[in-house]
Amino acid sequence: MDNPVYHYIYKRSPKKPVVLFLHGFMGSAYEWLPIMEDIKNRYSAISLDLPGHGKTITEISYWKRCNIHNVAEDICRLLDKLDIPKTYLYGYSMGGRIALYMTVFYPHRFERVIIESASPGIKEDRDRKIRMQNEAEISRMLTSINYETFLNLWYRQPIFGDLNQRDDFSLLIKTMQNNPLQLAYALRQLSVARQPELWSHLKDIKIPLCLLTGKKDVKFTSIASKMTKTNPSIIHNIVKGAAHKVHFEAPEEVINAIYAFFTAKKN
């Protein structure tokens, strides 16, 4: 059996609704612990290590067939195993793309969804090929240079703003314990270049959906703005002082967004 053995953290509060958290590329279930702890009086919470990340056991043979659909099905099976028929959903970056895919194709599993700093995919084949080539080079770097060096280069990208200048940046780096080879596989197979584009599906989304972006992340704030134009029911909240990794830079704002959006009355 080459299916991943998922590692997850489940903070269960009896009779309280469940929030499922999905991390981004190079993240892990543990990055959500501060937020899970802060919301425990109102919500149960579960976070998991996606394939190729953290303590989830992912066989090499799995990567030959892995795609975003496989991961979505895996997550649904895990929720079934835990007897969680329906949850609230929060996804960041790569986890946000998976969350959006599940919002489109598994709407019956979720009450409301918050997506932080994520894209519905790439529309043009030419752009898709360019992105695939870029990510092939990133995969090569992951397995050919020191991992900590790679992380420092990664977080110099404009979308992360001045994240690498924060006093707690070194702490962030230390918490990102992953296997570079597994990350390289995950980057290739779960790449935005390989996922189906979801722009054409946005207009049909009926689940309450909130997009969360940092004001300093110009790229993804622009993408989120375009997404809201496809469906007037989609909400977009911009967090001042944050860039791409909003939940790390502005956790209080994220917690407030969770409370406000997940408890808001439906129109």
Secondary structure, DSSP 8 states (H G I E B T S, - for coil): --S-B--EEEE--TTS-EEEEE--TT--GGGGHHHHHHTTTT-EEEEE--TTSTT-B--GGGGGT--HHHHHHHHHHHHHHTT---EEEEEETHHHHHHHHHHHH-GGGEEEEEEES-------HHHHHHHHHHHHHHHHHHTTS-HHHHHHHHTTSGGGTTGGGSTTHHHHHHH----HHHHHHHHHHT-TTTS---GGGGGG--S-EEEEEETT-HHHHHHHHHHHHH-TT-EEEEETT--S-HHHH-HHHHHHHHHHHHHS---
